[in-house]
Amino acid sequence: MTDPLIARLKVLIVETLRLEDVRAEDIFDDEPLFGSSRFGLDSIDALELVVRLEKEFGIKIGSSEESRRALSSVSALAAFIRAAPGAKL
């Protein structure tokens, strides 16, 4: 069974970053989103995604190290959101 938060995050990533040739279901849960990923995302994409996530889920992603960990994969992002105090799921 698909995790609803992970499915929601995949759609949010595709929409926010306007990934035209990527469908949400094409993103693997543990696939790296940045760095050597097949998506070609950069620091501007990371910033856009953080802003959207903070607004959407009522969370705060503080340091760049925290951001790197949280955005390492969709699974890591879901775990970060679930652990965030006051997150709106």
N, C-alpha and C positions, 0 to 999 in steps of 0.2 A: 504494500500500500504506500502511496506517495505521501510524504510529509507535506501538509498544507503550507507551512511556513517556507519550506524550501521551494515549493512550486511558486509561491507568491514572490519570493526573492528573485527567482530566475526571470519571471516576467518583468519585475521592476528593473532588473539589470538591463535587459534587452531594451525596454522602453526608455529608461533614463539615458543610456549611452547610445541610443539610436543605432543598435547593431543590426543593420539591414539584412545581412546574409546569415543571421543566426536566429534560430527559433529557441524559445525557452527550453523546450524538451531536448535540445541538442547540447545543453550544458550539463556536464557531469557534476555530481554533488561534490566530489573531492578534487576536481580539476583546478589548477592554479588560475586565478583570474588576471593576475598581473605578472610582470616579469617576463618569463619565457612562454607565456600563454599564446594560444593560437588566435586570441582576440585582438592582439596589438594594442592593449590599453596602456595609457600613460598616466602621469601624475595629475593631469587636468581631469581625466576620466575618474580617477580616484576621488578627487575633490568633489566633483559633481555627484558621485554616488554617495559619498559621506553626507553631503547636504541633504540629499533626498531621503536617505535612511534616517537621519536625525529628525527630519520633519515627519516622515511617515510613521515611525515607531516611537517617537518621543524619547530617543536615547541620545547620549553624548559620546562621541568617539574623540577622546582627548589627544594624546600624543601621537606622533607619527609612528612610533613603535606599536602602539595599540591599534592604530589604523592598519598597519602592515599585517598584524596577526589576524585582525577581524576580517580583512578583505582577502585573506590568502585563498579562500575557496568559499563556495556557497554553504557547505557544511559548517565551516568555521564561523561564517557570518551568522548563521542561524543559532549556533551555540552562544555567540557573543550577545545577540539580541535577547535570547532566553535568559541569560545570566544578568542582563542589565537591569538595575533597579528601576522600577516604574515603567518598563517597556510596555507599549501598547501593542499587544498581539492581536 
